[in-house]
Amino acid sequence: MEIHLSGLTPSRMVHFVIDNGEHRPAVITKVHTREGVVNLTVFAAETTDFENGTPLFMAFSVLFDNIDKKPGTWHWSERVE
C-alpha cells in the first residue's frame, strides 16, 4: 500500500483524531520523518475536547494513520462531496 505524504510540511492543515474518535483540525508544526511522524497544534471544536478545556492542544510525535484513523493519530483532511 502506498502512503501519500507529498506536501508534508509545517503549516499544512490536517485532521487529528481525539480520544472519542472525532476528528479535529490541526496544523503541522514540525515534520520528524518522511513516514509521517509530526508535531501538531490541534484546535478544539468544543470546550470538552481537551482535559482542561483549552482551545488548543499540542501533540508531539504523532503517527500518520489514513486507514484506521485511530485516536492519537493524524490523517489528511477528508474532502466534502
C-alpha positions in Angstrom: 0.0 0.0 0.0 1.4 3.4 -1.0 1.3 6.2 1.5 0.7 9.7 0.0 2.7 12.1 2.1 3.7 14.6 -0.6 3.2 18.1 0.6 4.1 17.2 4.2 5.4 20.5 5.5 5.0 22.7 8.6 1.9 24.9 8.4 -0.2 22.3 6.5 -3.7 21.6 7.8 -4.6 18.0 8.7 -7.0 16.2 11.0 -6.1 14.8 14.4 -8.3 12.0 16.0 -9.2 12.8 19.6 -9.9 10.2 22.3 -13.6 9.8 21.4 -12.8 9.1 17.8 -13.9 12.5 16.4 -11.6 14.5 14.1 -10.3 18.0 14.9 -8.4 20.4 12.6 -4.7 20.6 13.3 -1.6 22.4 11.9 1.6 20.6 11.4 4.3 22.4 13.4 7.2 20.0 12.8 7.9 17.1 10.5 10.1 14.4 12.1 10.3 11.8 9.3 9.2 11.2 5.8 7.0 8.4 7.1 4.6 10.9 8.6 5.7 11.5 12.2 4.8 15.1 13.0 4.1 17.6 15.8 0.7 19.3 15.7 -1.2 22.1 17.2 -4.8 20.8 17.4 -7.9 23.1 17.6 -10.8 22.3 19.8 -14.4 22.4 18.5 -15.9 22.2 22.0 -14.8 23.0 25.5 -14.9 19.3 26.4 -12.4 18.2 23.6 -9.3 18.5 25.8 -8.8 17.8 29.5 -8.6 21.3 30.9 -11.0 23.0 28.4 -8.2 24.8 26.5 -8.9 25.8 22.8 -5.6 24.3 21.7 -3.7 21.1 22.3 -0.1 20.3 21.4 0.5 16.8 20.2 4.1 15.5 19.8 5.5 12.7 17.6 2.1 11.9 16.1 1.8 8.9 13.8 0.1 9.0 10.4 -2.9 6.7 10.0 -5.0 7.3 6.9 -6.7 3.8 7.1 -8.0 3.0 10.7 -7.8 6.7 11.9 -7.2 5.6 15.5 -7.3 8.1 18.4 -4.0 10.0 18.8 -3.1 9.8 15.1 -3.4 12.2 12.2 -4.5 12.0 8.6 -5.2 14.2 5.6 -8.5 16.1 5.9 -11.4 14.4 4.2 -12.9 16.1 1.2 -16.5 17.3 1.4 -18.5 15.9 -1.5 
